[in-house]
Amino acid sequence: MYTLPDSPFYDASVEIDLVGARLCRPAAMHTYDLLEDGMIEPSIALETATDLAKCFENLQNGIVDIVSVNGLTADIYFASAGHSHQIIELTSLAAVHTVHAIAANDNAEGRSRSSI
């Protein structure tokens, strides 16, 4: 989770600290982690944007309070956009999530790729 230095959420350390926040996540990204952490409406307002750049633009323009995206994706964005000095990562809210591949028993190619 990322915010601005003057945000009322800049010192959030647990999910309950984000009650009332407007979160942005790119439309193509999953939201299971937010649901898992109880970050659902009406506790928060979830906004979607066409891409990560739009989420960070909305953050800079005060449309949203928080950008919620995985660290690797944010690092790639900051490397190309160069705005990281203006944005704070809420490291206390970081979490590790695993990804699991599933393939049908009769899908040999899928099963071989899912074990990689």
A tleap script that builds the chain and sets N, CA, C and O, in Angstrom:
source leaprc.protein.ff14SB
mol = sequence {
  NMET TYR THR LEU PRO ASP SER PRO PHE TYR
  ASP ALA SER VAL GLU ILE ASP LEU VAL GLY
  ALA ARG LEU CYS ARG PRO ALA ALA MET HIE
  THR TYR ASP LEU LEU GLU ASP GLY MET ILE
  GLU PRO SER ILE ALA LEU GLU THR ALA THR
  ASP LEU ALA LYS CYS PHE GLU ASN LEU GLN
  ASN GLY ILE VAL ASP ILE VAL SER VAL ASN
  GLY LEU THR ALA ASP ILE TYR PHE ALA SER
  ALA GLY HIE SER HIE GLN ILE ILE GLU LEU
  THR SER LEU ALA ALA VAL HIE THR VAL HIE
  ALA ILE ALA ALA ASN ASP ASN ALA GLU GLY
  ARG SER ARG SER SER CILE
}
set mol.1.N position { 0.850 -1.166 0.000 }
set mol.1.CA position { 0.000 0.000 0.000 }
set mol.1.C position { 0.900 1.236 0.000 }
set mol.1.O position { 1.931 1.275 0.672 }
set mol.2.N position { 0.488 2.231 -0.763 }
set mol.2.CA position { 1.280 3.445 -0.951 }
set mol.2.C position { 0.387 4.662 -0.756 }
set mol.2.O position { -0.788 4.646 -1.124 }
set mol.3.N position { 0.950 5.715 -0.175 }
set mol.3.CA position { 0.211 6.948 0.048 }
set mol.3.C position { 1.161 8.141 -0.023 }
set mol.3.O position { 2.355 7.978 -0.273 }
set mol.4.N position { 0.632 9.319 0.194 }
set mol.4.CA position { 1.437 10.542 0.180 }
set mol.4.C position { 1.856 10.913 1.602 }
set mol.4.O position { 1.192 10.525 2.563 }
set mol.5.N position { 2.944 11.657 1.741 }
set mol.5.CA position { 3.433 12.029 3.077 }
set mol.5.C position { 2.429 12.834 3.909 }
set mol.5.O position { 2.455 12.762 5.137 }
set mol.6.N position { 1.555 13.591 3.264 }
set mol.6.CA position { 0.589 14.399 4.006 }
set mol.6.C position { -0.780 13.726 4.139 }
set mol.6.O position { -1.746 14.363 4.558 }
set mol.7.N position { -0.862 12.457 3.789 }
set mol.7.CA position { -2.115 11.714 3.873 }
set mol.7.C position { -2.488 11.444 5.332 }
set mol.7.O position { -1.605 11.234 6.163 }
set mol.8.N position { -3.775 11.447 5.651 }
set mol.8.CA position { -4.176 11.070 7.011 }
set mol.8.C position { -3.890 9.595 7.313 }
set mol.8.O position { -4.013 9.161 8.458 }
set mol.9.N position { -3.512 8.836 6.298 }
set mol.9.CA position { -3.242 7.407 6.470 }
set mol.9.C position { -1.742 7.085 6.434 }
set mol.9.O position { -1.367 5.914 6.380 }
set mol.10.N position { -0.883 8.110 6.462 }
set mol.10.CA position { 0.557 7.899 6.290 }
set mol.10.C position { 1.184 7.015 7.371 }
set mol.10.O position { 2.221 6.396 7.132 }
set mol.11.N position { 0.568 6.948 8.554 }
set mol.11.CA position { 1.150 6.134 9.619 }
set mol.11.C position { 0.325 4.882 9.916 }
set mol.11.O position { 0.447 4.306 10.997 }
set mol.12.N position { -0.507 4.460 8.973 }
set mol.12.CA position { -1.316 3.255 9.167 }
set mol.12.C position { -0.405 2.049 9.384 }
set mol.12.O position { 0.562 1.847 8.650 }
set mol.13.N position { -0.726 1.256 10.394 }
set mol.13.CA position { 0.100 0.084 10.673 }
set mol.13.C position { -0.706 -1.210 10.702 }
set mol.13.O position { -0.138 -2.299 10.624 }
set mol.14.N position { -2.021 -1.093 10.813 }
set mol.14.CA position { -2.914 -2.246 10.740 }
set mol.14.C position { -4.106 -1.868 9.867 }
set mol.14.O position { -4.393 -0.687 9.673 }
set mol.15.N position { -4.793 -2.873 9.345 }
set mol.15.CA position { -5.867 -2.631 8.388 }
set mol.15.C position { -6.946 -1.699 8.933 }
set mol.15.O position { -7.496 -0.897 8.179 }
set mol.16.N position { -7.255 -1.785 10.208 }
set mol.16.CA position { -8.321 -0.942 10.766 }
set mol.16.C position { -7.976 0.543 10.663 }
set mol.16.O position { -8.867 1.392 10.680 }
set mol.17.N position { -6.683 0.855 10.558 }
set mol.17.CA position { -6.259 2.246 10.386 }
set mol.17.C position { -6.701 2.821 9.044 }
set mol.17.O position { -6.671 4.037 8.853 }
set mol.18.N position { -7.107 1.967 8.123 }
set mol.18.CA position { -7.507 2.424 6.786 }
set mol.18.C position { -9.016 2.593 6.625 }
set mol.18.O position { -9.490 2.885 5.528 }
set mol.19.N position { -9.770 2.415 7.699 }
set mol.19.CA position { -11.217 2.599 7.601 }
set mol.19.C position { -11.500 4.016 7.113 }
set mol.19.O position { -10.989 4.993 7.661 }
set mol.20.N position { -12.314 4.105 6.086 }
set mol.20.CA position { -12.666 5.385 5.486 }
set mol.20.C position { -11.780 5.784 4.320 }
set mol.20.O position { -12.051 6.781 3.650 }
set mol.21.N position { -10.726 5.021 4.067 }
set mol.21.CA position { -9.812 5.359 2.968 }
set mol.21.C position { -10.420 5.010 1.617 }
set mol.21.O position { -11.267 4.124 1.499 }
set mol.22.N position { -9.961 5.733 0.608 }
set mol.22.CA position { -10.306 5.437 -0.784 }
set mol.22.C position { -9.087 4.750 -1.395 }
set mol.22.O position { -8.047 5.380 -1.586 }
set mol.23.N position { -9.213 3.465 -1.701 }
set mol.23.CA position { -8.118 2.684 -2.269 }
set mol.23.C position { -8.268 2.564 -3.768 }
set mol.23.O position { -9.382 2.461 -4.282 }
set mol.24.N position { -7.141 2.578 -4.475 }
set mol.24.CA position { -7.152 2.372 -5.923 }
set mol.24.C position { -6.339 1.132 -6.244 }
set mol.24.O position { -5.265 0.908 -5.687 }
set mol.25.N position { -6.868 0.343 -7.141 }
set mol.25.CA position { -6.171 -0.821 -7.659 }
set mol.25.C position { -6.480 -0.921 -9.141 }
set mol.25.O position { -7.628 -0.735 -9.544 }
set mol.26.N position { -5.461 -1.216 -9.971 }
set mol.26.CA position { -5.727 -1.383 -11.403 }
set mol.26.C position { -6.809 -2.441 -11.637 }
set mol.26.O position { -6.852 -3.458 -10.943 }
set mol.27.N position { -7.666 -2.198 -12.603 }
set mol.27.CA position { -8.833 -3.044 -12.850 }
set mol.27.C position { -8.485 -4.500 -13.109 }
set mol.27.O position { -9.270 -5.379 -12.752 }
set mol.28.N position { -7.349 -4.787 -13.711 }
set mol.28.CA position { -7.003 -6.160 -14.053 }
set mol.28.C position { -6.439 -6.958 -12.874 }
set mol.28.O position { -6.232 -8.165 -12.997 }
set mol.29.N position { -6.191 -6.315 -11.753 }
set mol.29.CA position { -5.582 -7.002 -10.612 }
set mol.29.C position { -6.651 -7.594 -9.692 }
set mol.29.O position { -7.735 -7.032 -9.533 }
set mol.30.N position { -6.328 -8.716 -9.102 }
set mol.30.CA position { -7.230 -9.401 -8.174 }
set mol.30.C position { -7.433 -8.573 -6.905 }
set mol.30.O position { -6.685 -7.633 -6.640 }
set mol.31.N position { -8.436 -8.928 -6.138 }
set mol.31.CA position { -8.689 -8.235 -4.871 }
set mol.31.C position { -8.825 -9.215 -3.705 }
set mol.31.O position { -9.263 -8.821 -2.624 }
set mol.32.N position { -8.458 -10.484 -3.905 }
set mol.32.CA position { -8.648 -11.469 -2.843 }
set mol.32.C position { -7.912 -11.091 -1.569 }
set mol.32.O position { -8.393 -11.377 -0.473 }
set mol.33.N position { -6.756 -10.455 -1.692 }
set mol.33.CA position { -5.996 -10.086 -0.499 }
set mol.33.C position { -6.723 -9.023 0.315 }
set mol.33.O position { -6.679 -9.047 1.545 }
set mol.34.N position { -7.383 -8.100 -0.353 }
set mol.34.CA position { -8.160 -7.091 0.362 }
set mol.34.C position { -9.333 -7.745 1.093 }
set mol.34.O position { -9.616 -7.420 2.246 }
set mol.35.N position { -10.002 -8.660 0.418 }
set mol.35.CA position { -11.115 -9.375 1.039 }
set mol.35.C position { -10.633 -10.177 2.244 }
set mol.35.O position { -11.284 -10.203 3.288 }
set mol.36.N position { -9.486 -10.829 2.082 }
set mol.36.CA position { -8.896 -11.634 3.153 }
set mol.36.C position { -8.617 -10.787 4.395 }
set mol.36.O position { -8.756 -11.260 5.523 }
set mol.37.N position { -8.225 -9.542 4.178 }
set mol.37.CA position { -7.882 -8.639 5.278 }
set mol.37.C position { -9.074 -7.814 5.769 }
set mol.37.O position { -8.907 -6.935 6.614 }
set mol.38.N position { -10.282 -8.091 5.243 }
set mol.38.CA position { -11.471 -7.356 5.655 }
set mol.38.C position { -11.570 -5.966 5.076 }
set mol.38.O position { -12.332 -5.134 5.570 }
set mol.39.N position { -10.804 -5.709 4.030 }
set mol.39.CA position { -10.803 -4.386 3.399 }
set mol.39.C position { -11.878 -4.350 2.315 }
set mol.39.O position { -11.583 -4.390 1.121 }
set mol.40.N position { -13.117 -4.274 2.757 }
set mol.40.CA position { -14.244 -4.264 1.834 }
set mol.40.C position { -15.129 -3.060 2.129 }
set mol.40.O position { -15.057 -2.463 3.203 }
set mol.41.N position { -15.962 -2.719 1.154 }
set mol.41.CA position { -16.900 -1.626 1.358 }
set mol.41.C position { -17.952 -2.072 2.376 }
set mol.41.O position { -18.368 -3.229 2.307 }
set mol.42.N position { -18.394 -1.277 3.276 }
set mol.42.CA position { -18.234 0.161 3.360 }
set mol.42.C position { -17.026 0.610 4.195 }
set mol.42.O position { -16.832 1.812 4.376 }
set mol.43.N position { -16.215 -0.316 4.703 }
set mol.43.CA position { -15.052 0.096 5.501 }
set mol.43.C position { -14.088 0.961 4.700 }
set mol.43.O position { -13.526 1.929 5.212 }
set mol.44.N position { -13.908 0.600 3.449 }
set mol.44.CA position { -13.068 1.367 2.524 }
set mol.44.C position { -13.861 1.566 1.242 }
set mol.44.O position { -14.871 0.896 1.023 }
set mol.45.N position { -13.420 2.463 0.413 }
set mol.45.CA position { -14.006 2.637 -0.915 }
set mol.45.C position { -12.963 2.155 -1.914 }
set mol.45.O position { -11.862 2.701 -1.977 }
set mol.46.N position { -13.303 1.143 -2.688 }
set mol.46.CA position { -12.378 0.596 -3.672 }
set mol.46.C position { -12.653 1.193 -5.035 }
set mol.46.O position { -13.738 1.025 -5.592 }
set mol.47.N position { -11.668 1.888 -5.567 }
set mol.47.CA position { -11.747 2.484 -6.897 }
set mol.47.C position { -10.859 1.656 -7.825 }
set mol.47.O position { -9.816 1.156 -7.404 }
set mol.48.N position { -11.261 1.513 -9.055 }
set mol.48.CA position { -10.408 0.841 -10.029 }
set mol.48.C position { -9.995 1.848 -11.088 }
set mol.48.O position { -10.718 2.796 -11.395 }
set mol.49.N position { -8.825 1.617 -11.630 }
set mol.49.CA position { -8.305 2.475 -12.691 }
set mol.49.C position { -7.834 1.574 -13.825 }
set mol.49.O position { -7.612 0.379 -13.632 }
set mol.50.N position { -7.687 2.153 -14.992 }
set mol.50.CA position { -7.292 1.365 -16.154 }
set mol.50.C position { -5.900 0.768 -15.992 }
set mol.50.O position { -5.626 -0.313 -16.515 }
set mol.51.N position { -5.018 1.459 -15.273 }
set mol.51.CA position { -3.660 0.949 -15.069 }
set mol.51.C position { -3.051 1.580 -13.825 }
set mol.51.O position { -3.650 2.461 -13.208 }
set mol.52.N position { -1.859 1.123 -13.464 }
set mol.52.CA position { -1.203 1.595 -12.248 }
set mol.52.C position { -0.854 3.073 -12.328 }
set mol.52.O position { -0.963 3.786 -11.331 }
set mol.53.N position { -0.443 3.537 -13.480 }
set mol.53.CA position { -0.114 4.958 -13.635 }
set mol.53.C position { -1.323 5.828 -13.288 }
set mol.53.O position { -1.174 6.873 -12.656 }
set mol.54.N position { -2.517 5.401 -13.699 }
set mol.54.CA position { -3.737 6.154 -13.391 }
set mol.54.C position { -4.015 6.143 -11.889 }
set mol.54.O position { -4.463 7.148 -11.337 }
set mol.55.N position { -3.752 5.005 -11.216 }
set mol.55.CA position { -3.930 4.956 -9.756 }
set mol.55.C position { -3.020 5.972 -9.077 }
set mol.55.O position { -3.464 6.711 -8.198 }
set mol.56.N position { -1.747 6.014 -9.477 }
set mol.56.CA position { -0.822 6.955 -8.854 }
set mol.56.C position { -1.161 8.407 -9.227 }
set mol.56.O position { -0.949 9.321 -8.430 }
set mol.57.N position { -1.679 8.608 -10.421 }
set mol.57.CA position { -2.139 9.947 -10.807 }
set mol.57.C position { -3.318 10.364 -9.925 }
set mol.57.O position { -3.386 11.504 -9.465 }
set mol.58.N position { -4.241 9.432 -9.695 }
set mol.58.CA position { -5.388 9.715 -8.829 }
set mol.58.C position { -4.933 9.984 -7.388 }
set mol.58.O position { -5.536 10.799 -6.690 }
set mol.59.N position { -3.886 9.309 -6.949 }
set mol.59.CA position { -3.328 9.564 -5.617 }
set mol.59.C position { -2.772 10.977 -5.547 }
set mol.59.O position { -3.056 11.717 -4.604 }
set mol.60.N position { -1.985 11.348 -6.538 }
set mol.60.CA position { -1.382 12.688 -6.572 }
set mol.60.C position { -2.440 13.789 -6.639 }
set mol.60.O position { -2.232 14.886 -6.120 }
set mol.61.N position { -3.577 13.496 -7.281 }
set mol.61.CA position { -4.635 14.490 -7.455 }
set mol.61.C position { -5.695 14.459 -6.349 }
set mol.61.O position { -6.693 15.174 -6.434 }
set mol.62.N position { -5.492 13.648 -5.328 }
set mol.62.CA position { -6.411 13.608 -4.196 }
set mol.62.C position { -7.705 12.864 -4.442 }
set mol.62.O position { -8.635 12.967 -3.642 }
set mol.63.N position { -7.788 12.123 -5.522 }
set mol.63.CA position { -9.000 11.352 -5.822 }
set mol.63.C position { -9.067 10.107 -4.954 }
set mol.63.O position { -10.153 9.690 -4.551 }
set mol.64.N position { -7.911 9.506 -4.660 }
set mol.64.CA position { -7.820 8.353 -3.763 }
set mol.64.C position { -6.773 8.655 -2.696 }
set mol.64.O position { -5.948 9.556 -2.849 }
set mol.65.N position { -6.825 7.881 -1.611 }
set mol.65.CA position { -5.889 8.056 -0.502 }
set mol.65.C position { -4.745 7.058 -0.539 }
set mol.65.O position { -3.643 7.348 -0.072 }
set mol.66.N position { -5.007 5.885 -1.094 }
set mol.66.CA position { -4.066 4.765 -1.059 }
set mol.66.C position { -4.039 4.102 -2.430 }
set mol.66.O position { -5.071 3.971 -3.088 }
set mol.67.N position { -2.841 3.682 -2.855 }
set mol.67.CA position { -2.719 2.800 -4.016 }
set mol.67.C position { -2.335 1.447 -3.458 }
set mol.67.O position { -1.352 1.324 -2.726 }
set mol.68.N position { -3.102 0.438 -3.799 }
set mol.68.CA position { -2.880 -0.912 -3.300 }
set mol.68.C position { -2.424 -1.794 -4.460 }
set mol.68.O position { -3.198 -2.113 -5.363 }
set mol.69.N position { -1.152 -2.179 -4.412 }
set mol.69.CA position { -0.560 -2.973 -5.490 }
set mol.69.C position { 0.635 -3.723 -4.922 }
set mol.69.O position { 1.195 -3.308 -3.908 }
set mol.70.N position { 1.035 -4.817 -5.554 }
set mol.70.CA position { 2.177 -5.559 -5.035 }
set mol.70.C position { 3.475 -4.786 -5.233 }
set mol.70.O position { 3.591 -3.950 -6.128 }
set mol.71.N position { 4.436 -5.083 -4.386 }
set mol.71.CA position { 5.694 -4.344 -4.369 }
set mol.71.C position { 6.475 -4.401 -5.660 }
set mol.71.O position { 7.045 -3.389 -6.068 }
set mol.72.N position { 6.525 -5.545 -6.320 }
set mol.72.CA position { 7.268 -5.673 -7.567 }
set mol.72.C position { 6.675 -4.767 -8.646 }
set mol.72.O position { 7.407 -4.089 -9.367 }
set mol.73.N position { 5.367 -4.761 -8.750 }
set mol.73.CA position { 4.704 -3.905 -9.732 }
set mol.73.C position { 4.973 -2.435 -9.437 }
set mol.73.O position { 5.215 -1.652 -10.356 }
set mol.74.N position { 4.933 -2.056 -8.160 }
set mol.74.CA position { 5.227 -0.672 -7.788 }
set mol.74.C position { 6.674 -0.318 -8.099 }
set mol.74.O position { 6.948 0.772 -8.600 }
set mol.75.N position { 7.609 -1.227 -7.809 }
set mol.75.CA position { 9.026 -0.963 -8.098 }
set mol.75.C position { 9.246 -0.703 -9.583 }
set mol.75.O position { 9.999 0.198 -9.953 }
set mol.76.N position { 8.598 -1.483 -10.427 }
set mol.76.CA position { 8.725 -1.300 -11.880 }
set mol.76.C position { 8.147 0.060 -12.278 }
set mol.76.O position { 8.731 0.766 -13.100 }
set mol.77.N position { 7.017 0.422 -11.704 }
set mol.77.CA position { 6.409 1.719 -11.991 }
set mol.77.C position { 7.346 2.849 -11.571 }
set mol.77.O position { 7.587 3.771 -12.350 }
set mol.78.N position { 7.877 2.788 -10.348 }
set mol.78.CA position { 8.756 3.851 -9.849 }
set mol.78.C position { 10.022 3.963 -10.683 }
set mol.78.O position { 10.517 5.068 -10.908 }
set mol.79.N position { 10.552 2.840 -11.143 }
set mol.79.CA position { 11.766 2.862 -11.961 }
set mol.79.C position { 11.532 3.616 -13.269 }
set mol.79.O position { 12.425 4.302 -13.767 }
set mol.80.N position { 10.328 3.484 -13.820 }
set mol.80.CA position { 10.055 4.156 -15.092 }
set mol.80.C position { 9.484 5.560 -14.906 }
set mol.80.O position { 9.739 6.441 -15.727 }
set mol.81.N position { 8.712 5.779 -13.838 }
set mol.81.CA position { 8.035 7.067 -13.657 }
set mol.81.C position { 8.814 8.035 -12.771 }
set mol.81.O position { 8.680 9.250 -12.915 }
set mol.82.N position { 9.619 7.512 -11.865 }
set mol.82.CA position { 10.451 8.352 -11.024 }
set mol.82.C position { 9.734 9.169 -9.970 }
set mol.82.O position { 10.211 10.248 -9.616 }
set mol.83.N position { 8.604 8.701 -9.452 }
set mol.83.CA position { 7.869 9.454 -8.434 }
set mol.83.C position { 8.045 8.901 -7.025 }
set mol.83.O position { 7.347 9.339 -6.111 }
set mol.84.N position { 8.938 7.970 -6.825 }
set mol.84.CA position { 9.011 7.283 -5.538 }
set mol.84.C position { 9.340 8.213 -4.379 }
set mol.84.O position { 8.970 7.912 -3.244 }
set mol.85.N position { 10.023 9.336 -4.620 }
set mol.85.CA position { 10.374 10.249 -3.535 }
set mol.85.C position { 9.152 10.970 -2.975 }
set mol.85.O position { 9.218 11.514 -1.873 }
set mol.86.N position { 8.051 10.986 -3.700 }
set mol.86.CA position { 6.842 11.671 -3.273 }
set mol.86.C position { 5.836 10.723 -2.624 }
set mol.86.O position { 4.794 11.163 -2.139 }
set mol.87.N position { 6.140 9.431 -2.612 }
set mol.87.CA position { 5.170 8.426 -2.197 }
set mol.87.C position { 5.764 7.576 -1.080 }
set mol.87.O position { 6.938 7.207 -1.119 }
set mol.88.N position { 4.937 7.273 -0.090 }
set mol.88.CA position { 5.360 6.479 1.058 }
set mol.88.C position { 4.758 5.085 0.950 }
set mol.88.O position { 3.571 4.934 0.664 }
set mol.89.N position { 5.582 4.071 1.181 }
set mol.89.CA position { 5.074 2.704 1.258 }
set mol.89.C position { 4.672 2.420 2.693 }
set mol.89.O position { 5.433 2.685 3.623 }
set mol.90.N position { 3.482 1.884 2.870 }
set mol.90.CA position { 3.002 1.514 4.201 }
set mol.90.C position { 3.495 0.100 4.509 }
set mol.90.O position { 2.748 -0.872 4.393 }
set mol.91.N position { 4.758 0.006 4.901 }
set mol.91.CA position { 5.415 -1.296 5.059 }
set mol.91.C position { 4.782 -2.158 6.139 }
set mol.91.O position { 4.839 -3.385 6.054 }
set mol.92.N position { 4.186 -1.552 7.141 }
set mol.92.CA position { 3.529 -2.343 8.197 }
set mol.92.C position { 2.342 -3.130 7.659 }
set mol.92.O position { 1.923 -4.117 8.264 }
set mol.93.N position { 1.803 -2.703 6.537 }
set mol.93.CA position { 0.650 -3.389 5.949 }
set mol.93.C position { 1.047 -4.395 4.871 }
set mol.93.O position { 0.184 -5.030 4.265 }
set mol.94.N position { 2.332 -4.540 4.634 }
set mol.94.CA position { 2.794 -5.489 3.619 }
set mol.94.C position { 2.519 -6.921 4.091 }
set mol.94.O position { 2.583 -7.216 5.285 }
set mol.95.N position { 2.220 -7.781 3.160 }
set mol.95.CA position { 1.945 -9.190 3.460 }
set mol.95.C position { 2.461 -10.048 2.319 }
set mol.95.O position { 2.570 -9.593 1.181 }
set mol.96.N position { 2.773 -11.274 2.634 }
set mol.96.CA position { 3.210 -12.228 1.621 }
set mol.96.C position { 2.018 -13.107 1.263 }
set mol.96.O position { 1.363 -13.673 2.137 }
set mol.97.N position { 1.750 -13.210 -0.024 }
set mol.97.CA position { 0.680 -14.070 -0.518 }
set mol.97.C position { 1.275 -15.039 -1.517 }
set mol.97.O position { 2.145 -14.678 -2.309 }
set mol.98.N position { 0.804 -16.261 -1.476 }
set mol.98.CA position { 1.310 -17.266 -2.407 }
set mol.98.C position { 0.347 -17.430 -3.576 }
set mol.98.O position { -0.836 -17.103 -3.483 }
set mol.99.N position { 0.876 -17.936 -4.662 }
set mol.99.CA position { 0.082 -18.206 -5.852 }
set mol.99.C position { 0.128 -19.704 -6.100 }
set mol.99.O position { 1.194 -20.314 -6.026 }
set mol.100.N position { -1.005 -20.291 -6.390 }
set mol.100.CA position { -1.091 -21.728 -6.618 }
set mol.100.C position { -1.637 -21.993 -8.014 }
set mol.100.O position { -2.638 -21.406 -8.425 }
set mol.101.N position { -0.974 -22.876 -8.727 }
set mol.101.CA position { -1.433 -23.253 -10.066 }
set mol.101.C position { -2.310 -24.493 -9.970 }
set mol.101.O position { -2.039 -25.402 -9.185 }
set mol.102.N position { -3.355 -24.518 -10.772 }
set mol.102.CA position { -4.279 -25.649 -10.788 }
set mol.102.C position { -4.480 -26.070 -12.240 }
set mol.102.O position { -4.646 -25.232 -13.127 }
set mol.103.N position { -4.463 -27.367 -12.464 }
set mol.103.CA position { -4.711 -27.899 -13.807 }
set mol.103.C position { -5.596 -29.138 -13.694 }
set mol.103.O position { -5.534 -29.869 -12.705 }
set mol.104.N position { -6.410 -29.362 -14.703 }
set mol.104.CA position { -7.258 -30.550 -14.731 }
set mol.104.C position { -6.411 -31.802 -14.846 }
set mol.104.O position { -5.334 -31.769 -15.442 }
set mol.105.N position { -6.883 -32.904 -14.285 }
set mol.105.CA position { -6.133 -34.165 -14.335 }
set mol.105.C position { -5.847 -34.621 -15.755 }
set mol.105.O position { -4.822 -35.255 -16.003 }
set mol.106.N position { -6.726 -34.313 -16.683 }
set mol.106.CA position { -6.525 -34.761 -18.062 }
set mol.106.C position { -5.776 -33.739 -18.918 }
set mol.106.O position { -5.732 -33.883 -20.140 }
set mol.107.N position { -5.194 -32.724 -18.313 }
set mol.107.CA position { -4.434 -31.710 -19.029 }
set mol.107.C position { -2.950 -31.910 -18.713 }
set mol.107.O position { -2.407 -31.289 -17.799 }
set mol.108.N position { -2.303 -32.793 -19.488 }
set mol.108.CA position { -0.908 -33.137 -19.217 }
set mol.108.C position { 0.010 -31.929 -19.297 }
set mol.108.O position { 0.885 -31.758 -18.449 }
set mol.109.N position { -0.181 -31.091 -20.306 }
set mol.109.CA position { 0.681 -29.913 -20.445 }
set mol.109.C position { 0.462 -28.956 -19.257 }
set mol.109.O position { 1.423 -28.432 -18.694 }
set mol.110.N position { -0.770 -28.744 -18.895 }
set mol.110.CA position { -1.069 -27.870 -17.757 }
set mol.110.C position { -0.499 -28.398 -16.472 }
set mol.110.O position { 0.012 -27.632 -15.655 }
set mol.111.N position { -0.577 -29.707 -16.277 }
set mol.111.CA position { -0.047 -30.323 -15.056 }
set mol.111.C position { 1.474 -30.200 -15.008 }
set mol.111.O position { 2.036 -29.973 -13.937 }
set mol.112.N position { 2.154 -30.347 -16.158 }
set mol.112.CA position { 3.611 -30.248 -16.146 }
set mol.112.C position { 4.050 -28.811 -15.881 }
set mol.112.O position { 5.069 -28.592 -15.226 }
set mol.113.N position { 3.307 -27.838 -16.373 }
set mol.113.CA position { 3.647 -26.423 -16.162 }
set mol.113.C position { 3.297 -25.979 -14.731 }
set mol.113.O position { 3.965 -25.105 -14.178 }
set mol.114.N position { 2.261 -26.572 -14.133 }
set mol.114.CA position { 1.859 -26.151 -12.800 }
set mol.114.C position { 2.832 -26.643 -11.729 }
set mol.114.O position { 2.776 -26.181 -10.590 }
set mol.115.N position { 3.700 -27.551 -12.070 }
set mol.115.CA position { 4.671 -28.049 -11.072 }
set mol.115.C position { 6.003 -27.311 -11.156 }
set mol.115.O position { 6.942 -27.637 -10.430 }
set mol.116.N position { 6.087 -26.320 -12.037 }
set mol.116.CA position { 7.340 -25.566 -12.188 }
set mol.116.C position { 7.530 -24.648 -11.015 }
set mol.116.O position { 8.525 -23.926 -10.952 }
savepdb mol mol.pdb
quit
